[in-house]
């Protein structure tokens, strides 16, 4: 089972920062999950929300600021500003990932704000750093996932979903050349797990932060878990 640090080792360190990614690697994670947006000047930035407030305390949207402005904004509000870390560019992350064995699950954040050309820019950056064999794309906006697959058919993709269960979604994944489904844990059941197994669709499940859920996923033998607490998941796996 693959263990992905959700926004890095975000249970202990500020999410989607280079520190959280480095700590996930040190812990022994198989990979990390992160989110990309576009800045005002069209640069790829690593941050979860469209708004800056929750993670930085600053007003406005990611798209209101240039890359250089965003890179100077402290991004540890979720940890009481206890860490001197800033919003990283995706370029900075890729320079780190090139030297790492971890897989990167890249969530394209177009479900609330459509960033024109973000898929193409992300793929170009991945190819520039030679990361094609170490990434997975995912998105709640399935049009973005399909766009990624059309631009880079060799790179695995997953469909993210939550809230409303969609029956037989594994068949749709197969039809669109997707390799994975990325469901919220609460939408899983024996039927979904068995259907994915039968069709060869991998399940990477989020966000697994307690032992009860982790043990259930171990019993189902899913492909991967996305977690704020990778230390717990690795411990239960005996790693």
C-alpha positions as YAML, in Angstrom:
chain: A
units: angstrom
residues:
- id: 1
  name: UNK
  ca: [0.00, 0.00, 0.00]
- id: 2
  name: UNK
  ca: [1.29, 3.46, -0.96]
- id: 3
  name: UNK
  ca: [1.25, 6.17, 1.70]
- id: 4
  name: UNK
  ca: [0.89, 9.74, 0.43]
- id: 5
  name: UNK
  ca: [1.39, 12.69, 2.74]
- id: 6
  name: UNK
  ca: [-1.68, 14.90, 2.21]
- id: 7
  name: UNK
  ca: [-0.25, 18.31, 1.32]
- id: 8
  name: UNK
  ca: [2.97, 16.86, 2.72]
- id: 9
  name: UNK
  ca: [3.25, 15.85, 6.37]
- id: 10
  name: UNK
  ca: [0.46, 18.31, 7.14]
- id: 11
  name: UNK
  ca: [-0.58, 16.78, 10.44]
- id: 12
  name: UNK
  ca: [2.59, 18.21, 11.99]
- id: 13
  name: UNK
  ca: [3.90, 20.86, 9.60]
- id: 14
  name: UNK
  ca: [2.31, 23.69, 7.58]
- id: 15
  name: UNK
  ca: [0.48, 22.18, 4.62]
- id: 16
  name: UNK
  ca: [1.75, 22.52, 1.05]
- id: 17
  name: UNK
  ca: [5.11, 23.93, 2.10]
- id: 18
  name: UNK
  ca: [8.56, 22.69, 1.23]
- id: 19
  name: UNK
  ca: [9.07, 21.83, 4.92]
- id: 20
  name: UNK
  ca: [6.00, 19.54, 4.90]
- id: 21
  name: UNK
  ca: [7.22, 17.81, 1.73]
- id: 22
  name: UNK
  ca: [10.73, 17.35, 3.07]
- id: 23
  name: UNK
  ca: [9.43, 15.92, 6.34]
- id: 24
  name: UNK
  ca: [7.20, 13.48, 4.45]
- id: 25
  name: UNK
  ca: [10.24, 12.26, 2.55]
- id: 26
  name: UNK
  ca: [12.30, 11.92, 5.74]
- id: 27
  name: UNK
  ca: [9.48, 9.91, 7.32]
- id: 28
  name: UNK
  ca: [9.53, 7.39, 4.48]
- id: 29
  name: UNK
  ca: [6.34, 8.31, 2.59]
- id: 30
  name: UNK
  ca: [5.91, 6.78, -0.84]
- id: 31
  name: UNK
  ca: [4.64, 10.10, -2.10]
- id: 32
  name: UNK
  ca: [2.91, 13.37, -1.38]
- id: 33
  name: UNK
  ca: [-0.27, 15.03, -2.57]
- id: 34
  name: UNK
  ca: [-0.24, 18.73, -3.46]
- id: 35
  name: UNK
  ca: [-2.39, 21.36, -5.18]
- id: 36
  name: UNK
  ca: [-1.55, 23.78, -7.97]
- id: 37
  name: UNK
  ca: [-3.05, 27.16, -8.90]
- id: 38
  name: UNK
  ca: [-1.97, 29.95, -11.24]
- id: 39
  name: UNK
  ca: [-0.70, 33.29, -9.97]
- id: 40
  name: UNK
  ca: [-1.62, 36.68, -11.42]
- id: 41
  name: UNK
  ca: [1.31, 36.42, -13.83]
- id: 42
  name: UNK
  ca: [0.45, 32.87, -14.88]
- id: 43
  name: UNK
  ca: [2.95, 30.97, -12.71]
- id: 44
  name: UNK
  ca: [2.19, 27.63, -11.07]
- id: 45
  name: UNK
  ca: [1.96, 27.89, -7.29]
- id: 46
  name: UNK
  ca: [1.50, 25.19, -4.62]
- id: 47
  name: UNK
  ca: [-1.36, 26.01, -2.27]
- id: 48
  name: UNK
  ca: [-4.74, 24.41, -1.54]
- id: 49
  name: UNK
  ca: [-7.30, 27.21, -1.36]
- id: 50
  name: UNK
  ca: [-8.12, 29.84, -3.96]
- id: 51
  name: UNK
  ca: [-8.17, 32.29, -1.04]
- id: 52
  name: UNK
  ca: [-5.02, 32.98, 0.95]
- id: 53
  name: UNK
  ca: [-6.69, 33.65, 4.29]
- id: 54
  name: UNK
  ca: [-6.80, 30.19, 5.91]
- id: 55
  name: UNK
  ca: [-3.15, 29.28, 5.36]
- id: 56
  name: UNK
  ca: [-1.52, 32.72, 5.37]
- id: 57
  name: UNK
  ca: [-3.84, 35.16, 7.16]
- id: 58
  name: UNK
  ca: [-3.66, 37.43, 4.12]
- id: 59
  name: UNK
  ca: [-6.67, 38.68, 2.16]
- id: 60
  name: UNK
  ca: [-7.26, 38.01, -1.51]
- id: 61
  name: UNK
  ca: [-6.93, 35.19, -4.02]
- id: 62
  name: UNK
  ca: [-3.87, 33.39, -5.31]
- id: 63
  name: UNK
  ca: [-4.65, 34.92, -8.71]
- id: 64
  name: UNK
  ca: [-4.50, 38.43, -7.23]
- id: 65
  name: UNK
  ca: [-0.74, 38.17, -6.62]
- id: 66
  name: UNK
  ca: [2.33, 37.56, -8.75]
- id: 67
  name: UNK
  ca: [4.65, 34.63, -8.16]
- id: 68
  name: UNK
  ca: [7.28, 36.82, -6.54]
- id: 69
  name: UNK
  ca: [4.69, 38.32, -4.20]
- id: 70
  name: UNK
  ca: [3.30, 34.91, -3.25]
- id: 71
  name: UNK
  ca: [6.75, 33.47, -2.57]
- id: 72
  name: UNK
  ca: [7.25, 36.13, 0.10]
- id: 73
  name: UNK
  ca: [4.00, 35.36, 1.94]
- id: 74
  name: UNK
  ca: [4.32, 33.34, 5.13]
- id: 75
  name: UNK
  ca: [2.26, 30.14, 4.91]
- id: 76
  name: UNK
  ca: [2.11, 28.65, 8.40]
- id: 77
  name: UNK
  ca: [-1.19, 30.04, 9.70]
- id: 78
  name: UNK
  ca: [-2.54, 26.49, 10.15]
- id: 79
  name: UNK
  ca: [0.27, 25.90, 12.67]
- id: 80
  name: UNK
  ca: [-0.09, 29.18, 14.58]
- id: 81
  name: UNK
  ca: [2.60, 30.83, 12.45]
- id: 82
  name: UNK
  ca: [5.19, 28.79, 14.32]
- id: 83
  name: UNK
  ca: [7.25, 28.07, 11.19]
- id: 84
  name: UNK
  ca: [9.10, 30.44, 8.90]
- id: 85
  name: UNK
  ca: [7.85, 29.01, 5.60]
- id: 86
  name: UNK
  ca: [6.35, 30.59, 2.50]
- id: 87
  name: UNK
  ca: [4.14, 29.61, -0.45]
- id: 88
  name: UNK
  ca: [6.30, 27.55, -2.84]
- id: 89
  name: UNK
  ca: [6.19, 27.71, -6.60]
- id: 90
  name: UNK
  ca: [5.61, 24.45, -8.43]
- id: 91
  name: UNK
  ca: [8.99, 24.97, -10.05]
- id: 92
  name: UNK
  ca: [10.66, 24.95, -6.63]
- id: 93
  name: UNK
  ca: [8.81, 21.78, -5.74]
- id: 94
  name: UNK
  ca: [9.82, 20.06, -8.99]
- id: 95
  name: UNK
  ca: [13.48, 20.84, -8.32]
- id: 96
  name: UNK
  ca: [13.07, 19.01, -5.01]
- id: 97
  name: UNK
  ca: [11.05, 16.14, -6.52]
- id: 98
  name: UNK
  ca: [13.66, 15.48, -9.18]
- id: 99
  name: UNK
  ca: [16.05, 14.38, -6.43]
- id: 100
  name: UNK
  ca: [13.42, 12.39, -4.51]
- id: 101
  name: UNK
  ca: [12.08, 8.86, -4.96]
- id: 102
  name: UNK
  ca: [8.59, 9.96, -3.92]
- id: 103
  name: UNK
  ca: [5.61, 9.99, -6.28]
- id: 104
  name: UNK
  ca: [3.73, 13.28, -6.51]
- id: 105
  name: UNK
  ca: [-0.06, 13.32, -6.74]
- id: 106
  name: UNK
  ca: [-0.78, 16.68, -8.37]
- id: 107
  name: UNK
  ca: [-4.29, 17.99, -7.89]
- id: 108
  name: UNK
  ca: [-5.27, 20.49, -10.57]
- id: 109
  name: UNK
  ca: [-7.41, 23.05, -8.71]
- id: 110
  name: UNK
  ca: [-9.94, 24.01, -11.37]
- id: 111
  name: UNK
  ca: [-13.10, 22.95, -9.56]
- id: 112
  name: UNK
  ca: [-13.83, 26.45, -8.24]
- id: 113
  name: UNK
  ca: [-11.73, 28.67, -10.49]
- id: 114
  name: UNK
  ca: [-10.95, 27.77, -14.09]
- id: 115
  name: UNK
  ca: [-7.31, 28.57, -14.82]
- id: 116
  name: UNK
  ca: [-6.87, 28.71, -18.58]
- id: 117
  name: UNK
  ca: [-3.98, 26.52, -19.70]
- id: 118
  name: UNK
  ca: [-3.03, 25.22, -16.25]
- id: 119
  name: UNK
  ca: [-2.92, 21.60, -17.41]
- id: 120
  name: UNK
  ca: [-0.50, 22.39, -20.27]
- id: 121
  name: UNK
  ca: [1.73, 24.49, -18.03]
- id: 122
  name: UNK
  ca: [1.86, 21.78, -15.39]
- id: 123
  name: UNK
  ca: [2.78, 19.12, -17.92]
- id: 124
  name: UNK
  ca: [5.46, 21.33, -19.46]
- id: 125
  name: UNK
  ca: [7.02, 21.82, -16.03]
- id: 126
  name: UNK
  ca: [6.91, 18.10, -15.28]
- id: 127
  name: UNK
  ca: [8.64, 17.31, -18.57]
- id: 128
  name: UNK
  ca: [11.22, 20.02, -18.01]
- id: 129
  name: UNK
  ca: [12.28, 18.29, -14.78]
- id: 130
  name: UNK
  ca: [11.91, 14.76, -16.13]
- id: 131
  name: UNK
  ca: [9.21, 13.76, -13.66]
- id: 132
  name: UNK
  ca: [6.83, 11.98, -16.06]
- id: 133
  name: UNK
  ca: [7.37, 8.63, -14.31]
- id: 134
  name: UNK
  ca: [6.93, 10.04, -10.80]
- id: 135
  name: UNK
  ca: [3.61, 11.88, -10.92]
- id: 136
  name: UNK
  ca: [-0.15, 11.27, -10.89]
- id: 137
  name: UNK
  ca: [-2.72, 13.86, -11.92]
- id: 138
  name: UNK
  ca: [-6.05, 14.22, -10.16]
- id: 139
  name: UNK
  ca: [-8.85, 16.76, -10.09]
- id: 140
  name: UNK
  ca: [-12.40, 17.23, -8.84]
- id: 141
  name: UNK
  ca: [-12.95, 18.87, -12.22]
- id: 142
  name: UNK
  ca: [-12.97, 15.77, -14.37]
- id: 143
  name: UNK
  ca: [-12.58, 17.92, -17.50]
- id: 144
  name: UNK
  ca: [-9.13, 18.83, -16.22]
- id: 145
  name: UNK
  ca: [-8.27, 15.18, -15.65]
- id: 146
  name: UNK
  ca: [-9.38, 14.33, -19.20]
- id: 147
  name: UNK
  ca: [-7.39, 17.29, -20.51]
- id: 148
  name: UNK
  ca: [-4.26, 16.08, -18.72]
- id: 149
  name: UNK
  ca: [-4.74, 12.61, -20.16]
- id: 150
  name: UNK
  ca: [-5.12, 13.99, -23.70]
- id: 151
  name: UNK
  ca: [-1.98, 16.12, -23.39]
- id: 152
  name: UNK
  ca: [0.14, 13.46, -21.65]
- id: 153
  name: UNK
  ca: [-1.41, 10.02, -22.12]
- id: 154
  name: UNK
  ca: [1.61, 8.36, -20.53]
- id: 155
  name: UNK
  ca: [1.03, 10.02, -17.14]
- id: 156
  name: UNK
  ca: [-1.46, 8.28, -14.79]
- id: 157
  name: UNK
  ca: [-4.63, 10.15, -13.83]
- id: 158
  name: UNK
  ca: [-7.27, 9.77, -11.15]
- id: 159
  name: UNK
  ca: [-10.81, 11.08, -10.75]
- id: 160
  name: UNK
  ca: [-11.37, 12.81, -7.41]
- id: 161
  name: UNK
  ca: [-14.85, 12.75, -5.91]
- id: 162
  name: UNK
  ca: [-16.73, 13.39, -2.68]
- id: 163
  name: UNK
  ca: [-20.19, 13.92, -1.17]
- id: 164
  name: UNK
  ca: [-22.32, 12.08, -3.75]
- id: 165
  name: UNK
  ca: [-21.64, 8.41, -4.52]
- id: 166
  name: UNK
  ca: [-21.47, 7.58, -8.23]
- id: 167
  name: UNK
  ca: [-22.20, 3.95, -8.99]
- id: 168
  name: UNK
  ca: [-20.04, 2.12, -11.51]
- id: 169
  name: UNK
  ca: [-17.60, 5.03, -11.76]
- id: 170
  name: UNK
  ca: [-14.78, 2.57, -12.37]
- id: 171
  name: UNK
  ca: [-16.26, 1.88, -15.81]
- id: 172
  name: UNK
  ca: [-16.12, 5.58, -16.63]
- id: 173
  name: UNK
  ca: [-12.50, 5.67, -15.49]
- id: 174
  name: UNK
  ca: [-11.69, 2.84, -17.89]
- id: 175
  name: UNK
  ca: [-13.56, 4.51, -20.76]
- id: 176
  name: UNK
  ca: [-11.50, 7.70, -20.33]
- id: 177
  name: UNK
  ca: [-8.13, 6.00, -19.88]
- id: 178
  name: UNK
  ca: [-7.88, 6.80, -16.17]
- id: 179
  name: UNK
  ca: [-5.80, 4.57, -13.94]
- id: 180
  name: UNK
  ca: [-7.23, 5.59, -10.55]
- id: 181
  name: UNK
  ca: [-10.22, 6.69, -8.55]
- id: 182
  name: UNK
  ca: [-9.57, 9.02, -5.62]
- id: 183
  name: UNK
  ca: [-12.69, 8.84, -3.42]
- id: 184
  name: UNK
  ca: [-13.50, 10.26, -0.03]
- id: 185
  name: UNK
  ca: [-13.34, 7.32, 2.40]
- id: 186
  name: UNK
  ca: [-17.05, 7.60, 3.26]
- id: 187
  name: UNK
  ca: [-18.01, 6.71, -0.32]
- id: 188
  name: UNK
  ca: [-16.24, 3.35, -0.26]
- id: 189
  name: UNK
  ca: [-17.95, 0.01, 0.16]
- id: 190
  name: UNK
  ca: [-17.35, -3.60, -0.82]
- id: 191
  name: UNK
  ca: [-19.05, -3.10, -4.19]
- id: 192
  name: UNK
  ca: [-16.80, -0.19, -5.18]
- id: 193
  name: UNK
  ca: [-13.64, -1.95, -4.03]
- id: 194
  name: UNK
  ca: [-14.50, -5.16, -5.88]
- id: 195
  name: UNK
  ca: [-15.49, -3.36, -9.07]
- id: 196
  name: UNK
  ca: [-12.22, -1.42, -9.12]
- id: 197
  name: UNK
  ca: [-10.27, -4.60, -8.49]
- id: 198
  name: UNK
  ca: [-12.07, -6.38, -11.33]
- id: 199
  name: UNK
  ca: [-11.42, -3.55, -13.80]
- id: 200
  name: UNK
  ca: [-7.83, -2.88, -12.71]
- id: 201
  name: UNK
  ca: [-8.56, 0.62, -11.39]
- id: 202
  name: UNK
  ca: [-6.44, 1.62, -8.40]
- id: 203
  name: UNK
  ca: [-8.00, 3.28, -5.36]
- id: 204
  name: UNK
  ca: [-6.14, 6.11, -3.63]
- id: 205
  name: UNK
  ca: [-8.39, 7.08, -0.72]
- id: 206
  name: UNK
  ca: [-8.47, 10.35, 1.24]
- id: 207
  name: UNK
  ca: [-8.13, 11.67, 3.92]
- id: 208
  name: UNK
  ca: [-7.20, 8.82, 6.28]
- id: 209
  name: UNK
  ca: [-6.28, 10.27, 9.67]
- id: 210
  name: UNK
  ca: [-7.41, 7.61, 12.16]
- id: 211
  name: UNK
  ca: [-6.47, 4.00, 12.81]
- id: 212
  name: UNK
  ca: [-9.97, 2.55, 12.35]
- id: 213
  name: UNK
  ca: [-10.25, 3.78, 8.80]
- id: 214
  name: UNK
  ca: [-6.68, 2.81, 8.02]
- id: 215
  name: UNK
  ca: [-7.25, -0.75, 9.22]
- id: 216
  name: UNK
  ca: [-10.37, -1.00, 7.05]
- id: 217
  name: UNK
  ca: [-8.41, 0.08, 3.98]
- id: 218
  name: UNK
  ca: [-5.70, -2.42, 4.83]
- id: 219
  name: UNK
  ca: [-8.35, -5.15, 4.93]
- id: 220
  name: UNK
  ca: [-9.63, -4.00, 1.53]
- id: 221
  name: UNK
  ca: [-6.03, -3.88, 0.28]
- id: 222
  name: UNK
  ca: [-6.53, -0.62, -1.59]
- id: 223
  name: UNK
  ca: [-3.71, 0.76, -3.67]
- id: 224
  name: UNK
  ca: [-2.98, 3.91, -1.65]
- id: 225
  name: UNK
  ca: [-3.94, 6.20, 1.23]
- id: 226
  name: UNK
  ca: [-3.71, 9.98, 1.35]
- id: 227
  name: UNK
  ca: [-3.23, 11.14, 4.92]
- id: 228
  name: UNK
  ca: [-2.33, 14.09, 7.13]
- id: 229
  name: UNK
  ca: [-0.78, 11.57, 9.52]
- id: 230
  name: UNK
  ca: [1.56, 9.39, 7.45]
- id: 231
  name: UNK
  ca: [3.46, 8.43, 10.59]
- id: 232
  name: UNK
  ca: [0.37, 6.57, 11.84]
- id: 233
  name: UNK
  ca: [-0.26, 4.85, 8.53]
- id: 234
  name: UNK
  ca: [3.35, 3.75, 8.14]
- id: 235
  name: UNK
  ca: [3.37, 2.41, 11.69]
- id: 236
  name: UNK
  ca: [0.28, 0.29, 11.09]
- id: 237
  name: UNK
  ca: [1.88, -1.05, 7.93]
- id: 238
  name: UNK
  ca: [4.96, -2.03, 9.92]
- id: 239
  name: UNK
  ca: [7.23, 0.39, 8.11]
...
